[in-house]
């Protein structure tokens, strides 16, 4: 079995890139659609001491919530660059970088959903 020499010609790489781009676009659109000024300008961005009975929530602005957008976009672009650079030497490492990016995107989507649901 031969390994493809081109990064964008590998079917596994393309599948993971499509999955990561869908997760990233979904996360970005989710955060953009839930930024609503009619409910107030304060968002819950942190939960301090959530393991005890006393929950202490830290408020923030819409810019703090939009940092999820920047995080998802930067992690997608960096994983693409790292995966492309590593591909010629180790294909499996390149695939694992893309899988980890997908997991990071899913975790960011879950955390942003939970913070928006507390509002």
C-alpha positions as CSV (number, residue, x, y, z in Angstrom):
1,X,0.0,0.0,0.0
2,X,1.5,3.3,-1.0
3,X,1.0,6.5,0.9
4,X,-0.2,9.5,-1.2
5,X,2.4,12.2,-1.6
6,X,-0.1,15.1,-1.9
7,X,-1.8,16.4,1.3
8,X,-5.1,17.4,-0.3
9,X,-5.3,14.2,-2.4
10,X,-5.6,12.0,0.7
11,X,-9.2,10.9,1.3
12,X,-8.8,10.6,5.1
13,X,-7.3,14.1,5.3
14,X,-10.1,15.5,3.2
15,X,-12.8,13.8,5.3
16,X,-11.3,15.2,8.5
17,X,-10.9,18.7,7.0
18,X,-14.6,18.6,6.0
19,X,-15.7,17.4,9.4
20,X,-13.5,20.1,11.1
21,X,-14.8,22.8,8.8
22,X,-18.4,21.8,9.5
23,X,-17.8,21.9,13.3
24,X,-16.0,25.2,13.0
25,X,-18.7,26.9,10.9
26,X,-21.5,25.4,13.1
27,X,-19.7,26.8,16.2
28,X,-19.2,30.2,14.7
29,X,-22.8,30.5,13.6
30,X,-24.1,29.2,16.9
31,X,-22.2,31.9,18.8
32,X,-23.1,34.6,16.4
33,X,-26.8,33.8,16.5
34,X,-26.9,33.7,20.3
35,X,-25.3,37.0,20.8
36,X,-28.4,39.0,21.6
37,X,-28.4,42.5,23.0
38,X,-32.1,42.5,23.7
39,X,-31.6,40.3,26.8
40,X,-28.9,42.6,28.2
41,X,-25.3,43.2,27.5
42,X,-23.9,40.9,30.3
43,X,-23.0,37.3,29.6
44,X,-21.9,34.6,32.0
45,X,-18.3,33.8,31.0
46,X,-17.0,31.9,34.1
47,X,-18.3,29.8,36.9
48,X,-16.2,29.9,40.0
49,X,-16.4,27.2,42.6
50,X,-19.1,25.2,40.7
51,X,-18.2,22.0,42.6
52,X,-19.7,23.3,45.8
53,X,-23.3,24.4,46.5
54,X,-22.5,28.1,46.1
55,X,-22.1,29.0,42.5
56,X,-20.3,32.2,41.7
57,X,-20.8,33.4,38.1
58,X,-18.5,35.9,36.5
59,X,-20.1,38.3,34.0
60,X,-18.5,39.5,30.8
61,X,-19.3,41.4,27.6
62,X,-20.2,40.1,24.1
63,X,-16.5,40.4,23.2
64,X,-15.7,37.8,25.8
65,X,-18.3,35.4,24.3
66,X,-17.0,36.1,20.8
67,X,-13.6,34.8,21.8
68,X,-15.1,31.4,21.2
69,X,-15.3,32.4,17.5
70,X,-11.6,33.4,17.4
71,X,-10.6,30.3,19.3
72,X,-12.4,28.0,16.9
73,X,-11.1,29.7,13.8
74,X,-7.5,29.9,15.0
75,X,-7.5,26.3,16.1
76,X,-8.8,25.2,12.7
77,X,-6.2,27.2,10.8
78,X,-3.3,26.2,13.0
79,X,-4.2,22.5,12.9
80,X,-4.4,22.7,9.1
81,X,-1.0,24.3,8.9
82,X,0.6,21.9,11.4
83,X,-1.0,18.9,9.8
84,X,0.1,19.9,6.3
85,X,3.7,20.5,7.4
86,X,3.9,17.2,9.3
87,X,2.2,15.1,6.6
88,X,5.2,14.4,4.4
89,X,7.1,12.8,7.4
90,X,4.3,11.2,9.4
91,X,0.8,10.7,8.0
92,X,-0.6,9.3,11.2
93,X,0.6,12.3,13.2
94,X,-1.1,14.5,10.6
95,X,-4.3,12.6,11.0
96,X,-4.2,12.8,14.8
97,X,-3.7,16.6,14.7
98,X,-6.9,16.9,12.6
99,X,-8.8,14.6,14.9
100,X,-7.7,16.6,18.0
101,X,-8.9,19.8,16.3
102,X,-12.3,18.2,15.8
103,X,-12.5,17.3,19.5
104,X,-11.4,20.8,20.4
105,X,-14.2,22.2,18.2
106,X,-16.8,19.9,19.8
107,X,-15.6,20.9,23.3
108,X,-15.8,24.6,22.4
109,X,-19.3,24.1,21.1
110,X,-20.4,22.3,24.2
111,X,-18.9,25.0,26.5
112,X,-20.4,27.9,24.6
113,X,-23.8,26.2,24.6
114,X,-23.7,25.7,28.3
115,X,-22.7,29.3,29.0
116,X,-25.4,30.6,26.7
117,X,-28.0,28.3,28.4
118,X,-27.1,29.9,31.8
119,X,-28.0,33.3,30.6
